[in-house]
């Protein structure tokens, strides 16, 4: 079984899963125009598992060099910006 890629940092403080870091057990990287966190949500609650270090569960960006079989092979990823961009994304 492949290991999941860790989210090294998330600076999207508006996301309900970010409180002191990404507390989602796993995110999906997708995005229509740019690679972004598909798990990003701005509801009036905080979710996830407190103290958990988020991981990438799936990646829908086939054009990324780190995507193999819809899984992220990067050592870690960073999420940033108002639209929760995956800053580790690298086009083939």
Biopython code that builds the backbone (N, CA, C, O; Angstrom):
import numpy as np
from Bio.PDB.StructureBuilder import StructureBuilder

atoms = [
    (1, "UNK", "N", (0.837, -1.179, 0.000)),
    (1, "UNK", "CA", (0.000, 0.000, 0.000)),
    (1, "UNK", "C", (0.883, 1.244, 0.000)),
    (1, "UNK", "O", (1.891, 1.296, 0.704)),
    (2, "UNK", "N", (0.504, 2.235, -0.784)),
    (2, "UNK", "CA", (1.244, 3.493, -0.841)),
    (2, "UNK", "C", (1.026, 4.285, 0.437)),
    (2, "UNK", "O", (-0.012, 4.157, 1.087)),
    (3, "UNK", "N", (2.000, 5.098, 0.792)),
    (3, "UNK", "CA", (1.836, 5.967, 1.949)),
    (3, "UNK", "C", (1.193, 7.269, 1.503)),
    (3, "UNK", "O", (1.315, 7.652, 0.340)),
    (4, "UNK", "N", (0.518, 7.947, 2.400)),
    (4, "UNK", "CA", (-0.126, 9.208, 2.061)),
    (4, "UNK", "C", (0.840, 10.363, 2.246)),
    (4, "UNK", "O", (1.655, 10.373, 3.168)),
    (5, "UNK", "N", (0.736, 11.331, 1.358)),
    (5, "UNK", "CA", (1.573, 12.517, 1.389)),
    (5, "UNK", "C", (1.083, 13.468, 2.482)),
    (5, "UNK", "O", (-0.106, 13.776, 2.551)),
    (6, "UNK", "N", (1.991, 13.927, 3.327)),
    (6, "UNK", "CA", (1.637, 14.849, 4.400)),
    (6, "UNK", "C", (1.442, 16.272, 3.887)),
    (6, "UNK", "O", (2.089, 16.690, 2.927)),
    (7, "UNK", "N", (0.552, 17.004, 4.529)),
    (7, "UNK", "CA", (0.387, 18.422, 4.254)),
    (7, "UNK", "C", (1.331, 19.143, 5.213)),
    (7, "UNK", "O", (1.082, 19.205, 6.417)),
    (8, "UNK", "N", (2.415, 19.684, 4.667)),
    (8, "UNK", "CA", (3.439, 20.310, 5.510)),
    (8, "UNK", "C", (2.956, 21.621, 6.104)),
    (8, "UNK", "O", (3.332, 21.979, 7.220)),
    (9, "UNK", "N", (2.117, 22.343, 5.354)),
    (9, "UNK", "CA", (1.564, 23.593, 5.873)),
    (9, "UNK", "C", (0.300, 23.962, 5.109)),
    (9, "UNK", "O", (0.135, 23.638, 3.933)),
    (10, "UNK", "N", (-0.579, 24.645, 5.817)),
    (10, "UNK", "CA", (-1.777, 25.209, 5.211)),
    (10, "UNK", "C", (-1.972, 26.586, 5.835)),
    (10, "UNK", "O", (-2.157, 26.714, 7.046)),
    (11, "UNK", "N", (-1.927, 27.614, 4.990)),
    (11, "UNK", "CA", (-2.072, 28.976, 5.484)),
    (11, "UNK", "C", (-3.456, 29.547, 5.201)),
    (11, "UNK", "O", (-3.668, 30.753, 5.328)),
    (12, "UNK", "N", (-4.395, 28.692, 4.820)),
    (12, "UNK", "CA", (-5.749, 29.124, 4.499)),
    (12, "UNK", "C", (-6.576, 29.136, 5.785)),
    (12, "UNK", "O", (-7.310, 28.189, 6.068)),
    (13, "UNK", "N", (-6.453, 30.197, 6.548)),
    (13, "UNK", "CA", (-7.077, 30.260, 7.870)),
    (13, "UNK", "C", (-8.600, 30.289, 7.806)),
    (13, "UNK", "O", (-9.250, 30.006, 8.812)),
    (14, "UNK", "N", (-9.189, 30.619, 6.666)),
    (14, "UNK", "CA", (-10.643, 30.634, 6.523)),
    (14, "UNK", "C", (-11.228, 29.230, 6.413)),
    (14, "UNK", "O", (-12.441, 29.058, 6.538)),
    (15, "UNK", "N", (-10.393, 28.232, 6.182)),
    (15, "UNK", "CA", (-10.881, 26.862, 6.003)),
    (15, "UNK", "C", (-11.284, 26.254, 7.348)),
    (15, "UNK", "O", (-10.569, 26.390, 8.341)),
    (16, "UNK", "N", (-12.419, 25.594, 7.366)),
    (16, "UNK", "CA", (-12.938, 24.974, 8.586)),
    (16, "UNK", "C", (-12.041, 23.848, 9.095)),
    (16, "UNK", "O", (-12.116, 23.492, 10.271)),
    (17, "UNK", "N", (-11.191, 23.280, 8.233)),
    (17, "UNK", "CA", (-10.294, 22.208, 8.645)),
    (17, "UNK", "C", (-8.946, 22.721, 9.129)),
    (17, "UNK", "O", (-8.114, 21.935, 9.581)),
    (18, "UNK", "N", (-8.714, 24.042, 9.040)),
    (18, "UNK", "CA", (-7.431, 24.596, 9.453)),
    (18, "UNK", "C", (-7.576, 25.304, 10.785)),
    (18, "UNK", "O", (-8.136, 26.397, 10.860)),
    (19, "UNK", "N", (-7.075, 24.683, 11.827)),
    (19, "UNK", "CA", (-6.942, 25.334, 13.118)),
    (19, "UNK", "C", (-5.631, 24.862, 13.720)),
    (19, "UNK", "O", (-5.540, 23.825, 14.376)),
    (20, "UNK", "N", (-4.611, 25.692, 13.458)),
    (20, "UNK", "CA", (-3.262, 25.333, 13.867)),
    (20, "UNK", "C", (-2.615, 24.351, 12.917)),
    (20, "UNK", "O", (-1.680, 23.650, 13.303)),
    (21, "UNK", "N", (-3.082, 24.284, 11.696)),
    (21, "UNK", "CA", (-2.619, 23.331, 10.684)),
    (21, "UNK", "C", (-3.812, 22.573, 10.137)),
    (21, "UNK", "O", (-4.926, 22.713, 10.640)),
    (22, "UNK", "N", (-3.586, 21.786, 9.126)),
    (22, "UNK", "CA", (-4.685, 21.027, 8.510)),
    (22, "UNK", "C", (-5.071, 19.856, 9.403)),
    (22, "UNK", "O", (-4.257, 18.976, 9.682)),
    (23, "UNK", "N", (-6.324, 19.857, 9.846)),
    (23, "UNK", "CA", (-6.830, 18.792, 10.703)),
    (23, "UNK", "C", (-7.747, 17.818, 9.974)),
    (23, "UNK", "O", (-8.389, 16.977, 10.604)),
    (24, "UNK", "N", (-7.812, 17.929, 8.641)),
    (24, "UNK", "CA", (-8.557, 16.936, 7.857)),
    (24, "UNK", "C", (-7.713, 15.660, 7.823)),
    (24, "UNK", "O", (-6.491, 15.729, 7.689)),
    (25, "UNK", "N", (-8.344, 14.525, 7.943)),
    (25, "UNK", "CA", (-7.570, 13.285, 7.864)),
    (25, "UNK", "C", (-6.963, 13.114, 6.484)),
    (25, "UNK", "O", (-5.840, 12.628, 6.348)),
    (26, "UNK", "N", (-7.715, 13.519, 5.446)),
    (26, "UNK", "CA", (-7.212, 13.453, 4.074)),
    (26, "UNK", "C", (-7.959, 14.471, 3.229)),
    (26, "UNK", "O", (-9.170, 14.640, 3.370)),
    (27, "UNK", "N", (-7.225, 15.152, 2.346)),
    (27, "UNK", "CA", (-7.839, 16.100, 1.423)),
    (27, "UNK", "C", (-7.785, 15.538, 0.010)),
    (27, "UNK", "O", (-7.052, 14.589, -0.268)),
    (28, "UNK", "N", (-8.564, 16.133, -0.870)),
    (28, "UNK", "CA", (-8.483, 15.841, -2.293)),
    (28, "UNK", "C", (-7.938, 17.072, -2.983)),
    (28, "UNK", "O", (-8.418, 18.182, -2.753)),
    (29, "UNK", "N", (-6.939, 16.883, -3.827)),
    (29, "UNK", "CA", (-6.436, 17.986, -4.642)),
    (29, "UNK", "C", (-7.150, 17.898, -5.981)),
    (29, "UNK", "O", (-7.081, 16.879, -6.669)),
    (30, "UNK", "N", (-7.840, 18.983, -6.345)),
    (30, "UNK", "CA", (-8.504, 19.052, -7.645)),
    (30, "UNK", "C", (-8.422, 20.480, -8.136)),
    (30, "UNK", "O", (-7.319, 21.025, -8.196)),
    (31, "UNK", "N", (-9.496, 21.101, -8.482)),
    (31, "UNK", "CA", (-9.501, 22.477, -8.957)),
    (31, "UNK", "C", (-9.773, 22.536, -10.443)),
    (31, "UNK", "O", (-9.242, 21.736, -11.212)),
    (32, "UNK", "N", (-10.598, 23.481, -10.846)),
    (32, "UNK", "CA", (-10.974, 23.613, -12.248)),
    (32, "UNK", "C", (-9.840, 24.198, -13.092)),
    (32, "UNK", "O", (-9.509, 23.661, -14.149)),
    (33, "UNK", "N", (-9.249, 25.296, -12.623)),
    (33, "UNK", "CA", (-8.203, 25.959, -13.392)),
    (33, "UNK", "C", (-6.812, 25.728, -12.826)),
    (33, "UNK", "O", (-5.844, 25.611, -13.579)),
    (34, "UNK", "N", (-6.707, 25.662, -11.526)),
    (34, "UNK", "CA", (-5.417, 25.474, -10.858)),
    (34, "UNK", "C", (-5.561, 24.388, -9.810)),
    (34, "UNK", "O", (-6.653, 24.152, -9.293)),
    (35, "UNK", "N", (-4.460, 23.732, -9.500)),
    (35, "UNK", "CA", (-4.483, 22.691, -8.475)),
    (35, "UNK", "C", (-4.816, 23.320, -7.126)),
    (35, "UNK", "O", (-4.115, 24.221, -6.665)),
    (36, "UNK", "N", (-5.872, 22.847, -6.505)),
    (36, "UNK", "CA", (-6.333, 23.422, -5.242)),
    (36, "UNK", "C", (-6.903, 22.333, -4.346)),
    (36, "UNK", "O", (-7.219, 21.233, -4.799)),
    (37, "UNK", "N", (-7.028, 22.663, -3.071)),
    (37, "UNK", "CA", (-7.591, 21.734, -2.097)),
    (37, "UNK", "C", (-9.103, 21.668, -2.296)),
    (37, "UNK", "O", (-9.805, 22.656, -2.079)),
    (38, "UNK", "N", (-9.595, 20.524, -2.702)),
    (38, "UNK", "CA", (-11.030, 20.331, -2.904)),
    (38, "UNK", "C", (-11.786, 20.146, -1.608)),
    (38, "UNK", "O", (-13.017, 20.148, -1.610)),
    (39, "UNK", "N", (-11.084, 19.986, -0.504)),
    (39, "UNK", "CA", (-11.700, 19.810, 0.803)),
    (39, "UNK", "C", (-11.930, 21.156, 1.488)),
    (39, "UNK", "O", (-12.624, 21.221, 2.502)),
    (40, "UNK", "N", (-11.356, 22.225, 0.946)),
    (40, "UNK", "CA", (-11.491, 23.584, 1.473)),
    (40, "UNK", "C", (-12.960, 23.959, 1.629)),
    (40, "UNK", "O", (-13.736, 23.854, 0.679)),
    (41, "UNK", "N", (-13.343, 24.395, 2.831)),
    (41, "UNK", "CA", (-14.714, 24.828, 3.093)),
    (41, "UNK", "C", (-14.699, 25.959, 4.104)),
    (41, "UNK", "O", (-13.862, 25.989, 5.007)),
    (42, "UNK", "N", (-15.640, 26.898, 3.946)),
    (42, "UNK", "CA", (-15.665, 28.068, 4.826)),
    (42, "UNK", "C", (-16.934, 28.119, 5.667)),
    (42, "UNK", "O", (-17.480, 29.201, 5.882)),
    (43, "UNK", "N", (-17.408, 26.996, 6.140)),
    (43, "UNK", "CA", (-18.612, 26.973, 6.982)),
    (43, "UNK", "C", (-18.287, 27.488, 8.381)),
    (43, "UNK", "O", (-17.118, 27.564, 8.760)),
    (44, "UNK", "N", (-19.302, 27.837, 9.138)),
    (44, "UNK", "CA", (-19.123, 28.386, 10.484)),
    (44, "UNK", "C", (-18.920, 27.292, 11.532)),
    (44, "UNK", "O", (-19.658, 27.213, 12.514)),
    (45, "UNK", "N", (-17.933, 26.468, 11.314)),
    (45, "UNK", "CA", (-17.584, 25.406, 12.261)),
    (45, "UNK", "C", (-16.131, 25.041, 12.019)),
    (45, "UNK", "O", (-15.566, 25.361, 10.973)),
    (46, "UNK", "N", (-15.541, 24.383, 12.973)),
    (46, "UNK", "CA", (-14.196, 23.837, 12.803)),
    (46, "UNK", "C", (-14.328, 22.335, 12.823)),
    (46, "UNK", "O", (-15.017, 21.772, 13.674)),
    (47, "UNK", "N", (-13.658, 21.679, 11.873)),
    (47, "UNK", "CA", (-13.819, 20.238, 11.751)),
    (47, "UNK", "C", (-12.497, 19.511, 11.721)),
    (47, "UNK", "O", (-11.436, 20.099, 11.933)),
    (48, "UNK", "N", (-12.577, 18.237, 11.459)),
    (48, "UNK", "CA", (-11.395, 17.398, 11.422)),
    (48, "UNK", "C", (-11.075, 16.848, 12.794)),
    (48, "UNK", "O", (-11.897, 16.891, 13.709)),
    (49, "UNK", "N", (-9.879, 16.334, 12.920)),
    (49, "UNK", "CA", (-9.425, 15.728, 14.164)),
    (49, "UNK", "C", (-8.353, 16.628, 14.760)),
    (49, "UNK", "O", (-7.287, 16.807, 14.171)),
    (50, "UNK", "N", (-8.635, 17.191, 15.922)),
    (50, "UNK", "CA", (-7.692, 18.115, 16.555)),
    (50, "UNK", "C", (-6.333, 17.452, 16.738)),
    (50, "UNK", "O", (-6.230, 16.343, 17.263)),
    (51, "UNK", "N", (-5.300, 18.148, 16.297)),
    (51, "UNK", "CA", (-3.946, 17.633, 16.419)),
    (51, "UNK", "C", (-3.527, 16.711, 15.292)),
    (51, "UNK", "O", (-2.361, 16.321, 15.223)),
    (52, "UNK", "N", (-4.448, 16.350, 14.405)),
    (52, "UNK", "CA", (-4.096, 15.479, 13.288)),
    (52, "UNK", "C", (-3.248, 16.249, 12.297)),
    (52, "UNK", "O", (-3.388, 17.465, 12.166)),
    (53, "UNK", "N", (-2.374, 15.552, 11.605)),
    (53, "UNK", "CA", (-1.634, 16.174, 10.521)),
    (53, "UNK", "C", (-2.260, 15.676, 9.234)),
    (53, "UNK", "O", (-2.210, 14.485, 8.925)),
    (54, "UNK", "N", (-2.858, 16.606, 8.478)),
    (54, "UNK", "CA", (-3.570, 16.244, 7.260)),
    (54, "UNK", "C", (-2.683, 15.581, 6.224)),
    (54, "UNK", "O", (-1.467, 15.767, 6.202)),
    (55, "UNK", "N", (-3.318, 14.811, 5.379)),
    (55, "UNK", "CA", (-2.637, 14.127, 4.284)),
    (55, "UNK", "C", (-3.417, 14.327, 2.993)),
    (55, "UNK", "O", (-4.558, 14.789, 3.011)),
    (56, "UNK", "N", (-2.798, 13.978, 1.878)),
    (56, "UNK", "CA", (-3.480, 14.010, 0.588)),
    (56, "UNK", "C", (-4.024, 12.617, 0.337)),
    (56, "UNK", "O", (-3.261, 11.663, 0.181)),
    (57, "UNK", "N", (-5.349, 12.502, 0.299)),
    (57, "UNK", "CA", (-5.969, 11.212, 0.054)),
    (57, "UNK", "C", (-6.070, 10.882, -1.418)),
    (57, "UNK", "O", (-5.936, 9.723, -1.810)),
    (58, "UNK", "N", (-6.306, 11.902, -2.245)),
    (58, "UNK", "CA", (-6.439, 11.705, -3.682)),
    (58, "UNK", "C", (-6.012, 12.968, -4.412)),
    (58, "UNK", "O", (-6.095, 14.070, -3.870)),
    (59, "UNK", "N", (-5.558, 12.797, -5.639)),
    (59, "UNK", "CA", (-5.196, 13.937, -6.477)),
    (59, "UNK", "C", (-5.801, 13.726, -7.860)),
    (59, "UNK", "O", (-5.528, 12.730, -8.530)),
    (60, "UNK", "N", (-6.621, 14.677, -8.269)),
    (60, "UNK", "CA", (-7.291, 14.598, -9.566)),
    (60, "UNK", "C", (-6.544, 15.359, -10.661)),
    (60, "UNK", "O", (-7.026, 15.441, -11.791)),
    (61, "UNK", "N", (-5.375, 15.915, -10.342)),
    (61, "UNK", "CA", (-4.610, 16.697, -11.310)),
    (61, "UNK", "C", (-3.629, 15.794, -12.047)),
    (61, "UNK", "O", (-2.470, 15.671, -11.651)),
    (62, "UNK", "N", (-4.102, 15.159, -13.124)),
    (62, "UNK", "CA", (-3.315, 14.184, -13.871)),
    (62, "UNK", "C", (-2.058, 14.786, -14.489)),
    (62, "UNK", "O", (-1.092, 14.069, -14.749)),
    (63, "UNK", "N", (-2.063, 16.114, -14.729)),
    (63, "UNK", "CA", (-0.917, 16.753, -15.369)),
    (63, "UNK", "C", (0.208, 17.093, -14.385)),
    (63, "UNK", "O", (1.213, 17.680, -14.783)),
    (64, "UNK", "N", (0.054, 16.736, -13.119)),
    (64, "UNK", "CA", (1.093, 17.007, -12.114)),
    (64, "UNK", "C", (2.125, 15.882, -12.129)),
    (64, "UNK", "O", (1.770, 14.707, -12.219)),
    (65, "UNK", "N", (3.401, 16.248, -12.040)),
    (65, "UNK", "CA", (4.464, 15.239, -12.037)),
    (65, "UNK", "C", (4.407, 14.345, -10.802)),
    (65, "UNK", "O", (4.973, 13.252, -10.799)),
    (66, "UNK", "N", (3.733, 14.800, -9.765)),
    (66, "UNK", "CA", (3.643, 14.031, -8.522)),
    (66, "UNK", "C", (2.433, 13.084, -8.489)),
    (66, "UNK", "O", (2.235, 12.378, -7.501)),
    (67, "UNK", "N", (1.626, 13.063, -9.554)),
    (67, "UNK", "CA", (0.417, 12.237, -9.582)),
    (67, "UNK", "C", (0.730, 10.886, -10.214)),
    (67, "UNK", "O", (1.164, 10.812, -11.363)),
    (68, "UNK", "N", (0.510, 9.832, -9.458)),
    (68, "UNK", "CA", (0.635, 8.468, -9.981)),
    (68, "UNK", "C", (-0.583, 7.697, -9.521)),
    (68, "UNK", "O", (-0.791, 7.488, -8.326)),
    (69, "UNK", "N", (-1.377, 7.282, -10.474)),
    (69, "UNK", "CA", (-2.584, 6.501, -10.190)),
    (69, "UNK", "C", (-3.541, 7.249, -9.259)),
    (69, "UNK", "O", (-4.168, 6.644, -8.391)),
    (70, "UNK", "N", (-3.650, 8.578, -9.446)),
    (70, "UNK", "CA", (-4.520, 9.474, -8.679)),
    (70, "UNK", "C", (-4.075, 9.662, -7.224)),
    (70, "UNK", "O", (-4.849, 10.129, -6.389)),
    (71, "UNK", "N", (-2.837, 9.298, -6.933)),
    (71, "UNK", "CA", (-2.250, 9.512, -5.614)),
    (71, "UNK", "C", (-1.076, 10.474, -5.742)),
    (71, "UNK", "O", (-0.404, 10.510, -6.772)),
    (72, "UNK", "N", (-0.837, 11.243, -4.702)),
    (72, "UNK", "CA", (0.269, 12.196, -4.681)),
    (72, "UNK", "C", (1.537, 11.481, -4.230)),
    (72, "UNK", "O", (1.548, 10.816, -3.195)),
    (73, "UNK", "N", (2.607, 11.623, -5.015)),
    (73, "UNK", "CA", (3.875, 10.983, -4.670)),
    (73, "UNK", "C", (4.903, 11.971, -4.111)),
    (73, "UNK", "O", (6.031, 11.583, -3.806)),
    (74, "UNK", "N", (4.520, 13.243, -3.975)),
    (74, "UNK", "CA", (5.438, 14.230, -3.389)),
    (74, "UNK", "C", (5.700, 13.871, -1.928)),
    (74, "UNK", "O", (4.860, 13.247, -1.280)),
    (75, "UNK", "N", (6.834, 14.253, -1.423)),
    (75, "UNK", "CA", (7.150, 13.980, -0.021)),
    (75, "UNK", "C", (6.210, 14.687, 0.929)),
    (75, "UNK", "O", (5.877, 14.171, 1.996)),
    (76, "UNK", "N", (5.781, 15.885, 0.528)),
    (76, "UNK", "CA", (4.822, 16.671, 1.294)),
    (76, "UNK", "C", (4.273, 17.757, 0.377)),
    (76, "UNK", "O", (4.871, 18.067, -0.654)),
    (77, "UNK", "N", (3.141, 18.330, 0.750)),
    (77, "UNK", "CA", (2.570, 19.425, -0.020)),
    (77, "UNK", "C", (2.256, 20.593, 0.912)),
    (77, "UNK", "O", (2.104, 20.431, 2.123)),
    (78, "UNK", "N", (2.165, 21.773, 0.303)),
    (78, "UNK", "CA", (1.770, 22.972, 1.033)),
    (78, "UNK", "C", (0.538, 23.550, 0.348)),
    (78, "UNK", "O", (0.443, 23.557, -0.880)),
    (79, "UNK", "N", (-0.398, 24.030, 1.147)),
    (79, "UNK", "CA", (-1.629, 24.644, 0.657)),
    (79, "UNK", "C", (-1.610, 26.106, 1.086)),
    (79, "UNK", "O", (-1.322, 26.413, 2.243)),
    (80, "UNK", "N", (-1.919, 27.016, 0.145)),
    (80, "UNK", "CA", (-1.820, 28.444, 0.468)),
    (80, "UNK", "C", (-2.750, 29.274, -0.411)),
    (80, "UNK", "O", (-3.289, 28.791, -1.406)),
    (81, "UNK", "N", (-2.923, 30.536, -0.019)),
    (81, "UNK", "CA", (-3.678, 31.493, -0.816)),
    (81, "UNK", "C", (-5.163, 31.474, -0.519)),
    (81, "UNK", "O", (-5.667, 30.572, 0.149)),
    (82, "UNK", "N", (-5.854, 32.478, -1.023)),
    (82, "UNK", "CA", (-7.297, 32.602, -0.792)),
    (82, "UNK", "C", (-8.097, 31.448, -1.379)),
    (82, "UNK", "O", (-9.183, 31.135, -0.890)),
    (83, "UNK", "N", (-7.573, 30.811, -2.423)),
    (83, "UNK", "CA", (-8.303, 29.724, -3.070)),
    (83, "UNK", "C", (-7.717, 28.352, -2.751)),
    (83, "UNK", "O", (-7.995, 27.385, -3.461)),
    (84, "UNK", "N", (-6.915, 28.253, -1.698)),
    (84, "UNK", "CA", (-6.355, 26.987, -1.209)),
    (84, "UNK", "C", (-5.563, 26.241, -2.289)),
    (84, "UNK", "O", (-5.800, 25.060, -2.541)),
    (85, "UNK", "N", (-4.628, 26.942, -2.915)),
    (85, "UNK", "CA", (-3.814, 26.344, -3.973)),
    (85, "UNK", "C", (-2.821, 25.339, -3.423)),
    (85, "UNK", "O", (-2.278, 25.513, -2.331)),
    (86, "UNK", "N", (-2.591, 24.291, -4.189)),
    (86, "UNK", "CA", (-1.535, 23.318, -3.872)),
    (86, "UNK", "C", (-0.262, 23.898, -4.462)),
    (86, "UNK", "O", (-0.065, 23.845, -5.676)),
    (87, "UNK", "N", (0.604, 24.450, -3.625)),
    (87, "UNK", "CA", (1.808, 25.101, -4.119)),
    (87, "UNK", "C", (2.895, 24.119, -4.526)),
    (87, "UNK", "O", (3.918, 24.524, -5.079)),
    (88, "UNK", "N", (2.691, 22.843, -4.262)),
    (88, "UNK", "CA", (3.636, 21.813, -4.642)),
    (88, "UNK", "C", (3.368, 21.329, -6.063)),
    (88, "UNK", "O", (4.210, 20.647, -6.649)),
    (89, "UNK", "N", (2.220, 21.666, -6.623)),
    (89, "UNK", "CA", (1.852, 21.270, -7.982)),
    (89, "UNK", "C", (2.963, 21.625, -8.960)),
    (89, "UNK", "O", (3.511, 22.727, -8.918)),
    (90, "UNK", "N", (3.291, 20.685, -9.839)),
    (90, "UNK", "CA", (4.296, 20.909, -10.872)),
    (90, "UNK", "C", (3.834, 20.206, -12.146)),
    (90, "UNK", "O", (3.686, 18.984, -12.172)),
    (91, "UNK", "N", (3.610, 20.985, -13.196)),
    (91, "UNK", "CA", (3.100, 20.428, -14.457)),
    (91, "UNK", "C", (4.153, 19.551, -15.123)),
    (91, "UNK", "O", (5.354, 19.799, -15.014)),
    (92, "UNK", "N", (3.677, 18.525, -15.812)),
    (92, "UNK", "CA", (4.582, 17.642, -16.571)),
    (92, "UNK", "C", (5.158, 18.367, -17.744)),
    (92, "UNK", "O", (5.940, 17.793, -18.501)),
]
sb = StructureBuilder()
sb.init_structure("model")
sb.init_model(0)
sb.init_chain("A")
sb.init_seg("    ")
for serial, (resi, resn, name, xyz) in enumerate(atoms, 1):
    if name == "N":
        sb.init_residue(resn, " ", resi, " ")
    sb.init_atom(name, np.array(xyz, "f"), 0.0, 1.0, " ", f" {name:<3s}", serial, name[0])
structure = sb.get_structure()
